[in-house]
Structure formats: structure tokens, C-alpha cells
């Protein structure tokens, strides 16, 4: 008797059947399909619907987590905006005024004026030049 299909095609069909039986048995045993569900009564559409429902549940959980995070950030944003408004509206410290307690008409203590004032006192001039690092 001649064969209708090749051995490789037959083996592929048997593997596909075994894979389907494994999936169908798992769906039937999971309890999600209802009462009286067996591996023989599981349809491809049942498997597709179960996968889509699981995917929707996961997406909804992710969306809810993102929504919760957005609400927290909006609350923080409102609080920070109020703080900025309060800081901008409040008076700061007054303007600082610099005052001098030295002589009103005095000159600065620069080296040239010191040398001019102490022209004849060489010891003081040498000491000052050492202090300034010139000698």
C-alpha cells in the first residue's frame, strides 16, 4: 500500500497534535474555563480569549500604577508651586548698607603713601618693605 503523506509530514502533524493536547489539557485543568471543561472541548478561540484577558489584566495593572504615580506627582507639583508662590510673595531681608568706622577723609594705607609719610625713618621703611615681601 502506498503512503498518502511523507513520514516527515506525519511526524510534524503528530508533534502539532501533542502540543495542542498539552495546551488544551492545561486550559481545562486551570479552572478558568468553567464546569465540565475537558481537553477535548477546548477550542483555539478559548485559548486566544484567555491569553487576551490575561494581557488586558496585566496592562490594566500597569496603567493603574502609572496613574497612581501621576497623581502623586501632581500633588507634589501643587505643593511645590504653592511654596514658590509663598517665597516670591514674602518680603526678604532689607538691603544691606555698608558703613565705615574709619576716618571720613582718610587715605588708604598703601605702600607709596606710607613711604612718603616716613621719608626719613629708614628702619620703619625697611621693616615695612620686609612685611610687604619686597626684601
Secondary structure, DSSP 4 states (H G I P E B T S, - for coil): ---SS-HHHHHHHHHHHHHHHHHHHHHHHHSTT-TT--TTT--HHHHHHHHHHHHHHHHHHHHHHHHHHHHHHHHHHHHHHHHHHHHHHS--PPPP-----S-SSPPP--HHHHHHHTTT-HHHHHHHHHHHT--
